[in-house]
Amino acid sequence: MAQNVLICDDAAFMRMMIKDILSKNGYNVVGEAENGAKAVEKYNELKPDLVLMDITMPEMDGIQALKKIKEGDANAKVIMCSAMGQQAMVVEAIQSGAKDFIVKPFQADRVLEAVKKVIG
């Protein structure tokens, strides 16, 4: 059965890129969110197997959204996406319960490796 993924990034082209990588490899992208608040809302609505979450987003950043999602669902699986040079935030994300992180610009094989590691 295809695994369901929610993609959260404020850049539409980034969401499109990840969606493309995942769809081509048998994953089912069930939703997209452009900020952390929407991500939390969509997570509760869609209950995806995995969330790919950008760290830097308007309204609510990825780390706040991650904490909120984990509050509601301790078993939530979230992979953080960050630009280069956001190491401190990556550490905070991992401490807050993120399973892994991917650095932008994305490499398809790295994205898939992280996803496979977290949800198989």
C-alpha positions, 0 to 999 in steps of 0.5 A, a space after each residue: 500500500 502506498 504511504 501517504 505524505 504531507 508536504 509543507 513548504 512556503 515555496 510552491 515550486 519546492 512542494 512541486 519538486 518533492 511531490 514529483 520525486 515522491 509520486 514517481 517513486 510510489 508515494 502518495 502525496 495527500 496534501 500540501 501546506 504553505 505554512 506551519 499553521 496549515 501543516 498542523 491543520 492538514 495533519 490532523 485532517 489527513 493523518 498522513 504516514 509522513 510529513 516533509 516540513 520546511 523549517 522556515 515558513 511564515 505564520 508558524 515555522 516548521 519547528 513550532 508546527 512539528 511540536 504541535 503535531 507531536 503534541 497531538 500525535 506522539 507517533 507522528 513521523 516528520 522529516 525536516 527540510 532546511 537550507 544550508 546553515 540552519 544547523 542550530 534549527 536542525 538540532 532543535 528539530 531533532 530534539 523536538 521529535 523530527 526523524 531526519 532532515 534533508 538539506 536544500 537544494 534537494 537531491 532526489 536520492 537523498 529525499 528518497 533515502 530519508 523517506 525510506 528510512 523513516 516509513 519504508 
